[in-house]
Amino acid sequence: MAGTTTPTRPFDVAVHIRTPEEAAAYLSAVLEEDDPAAFRRALGDIARARSMASVADASGLGRESLYKALSQTGNPSLDTIQRVIAALGLTLAVVPARQVTVADRS
């Protein structure tokens, strides 16, 4: 049918993050991109999924400062990131990097 359009809404990943496992998988995938801005956005998406106000309360941060830290231009400290991750019921871990061998390159 010419001239008809289907109404659409912007995709919001926060609507789809329902469990800590989904949040952890999302953050892990974003970390593989090696893009700090994408990580901030993902952390903000998860915080919105859980209610930014409740994450702010649980982390001891002000809601406005949390929005600012996780914004596109934000630059959160490691302390802020750790507090937000803990408030989300997650933990941050460091693991050895996968070593690339000659066999992997062929």
Phi, psi and omega in degrees: 000115180289140174088355178261146179233154176258125179293140179231162175235149176298144178289134178234106183299332182301332180293334187261357181264105185247339185231161175299327179295319177294320178297316180295319179295319179297310180297320179298317179296319180292323179298330179293340179285344181056047181229103183303324179294321178294322178296315178300315179299315181296317178298320176295320177301315181292320178298319177295323179297328182265354184092109183304322181296318181289326176293319177299314179299312183293331181270347183079013179257153174288146182302315181295319180291330176293314176303315182295316182297325184263008179284173180302325182259003181293159178217071185292146176286165176299323178301315179297315179300314180297319180294320179292314180300317178296319179296334178275359180079024180243172175223151179260131182230152176243132179234157179300142177292147177289128180277132177272125179253169178301322180296326178293334184276344183272000000 
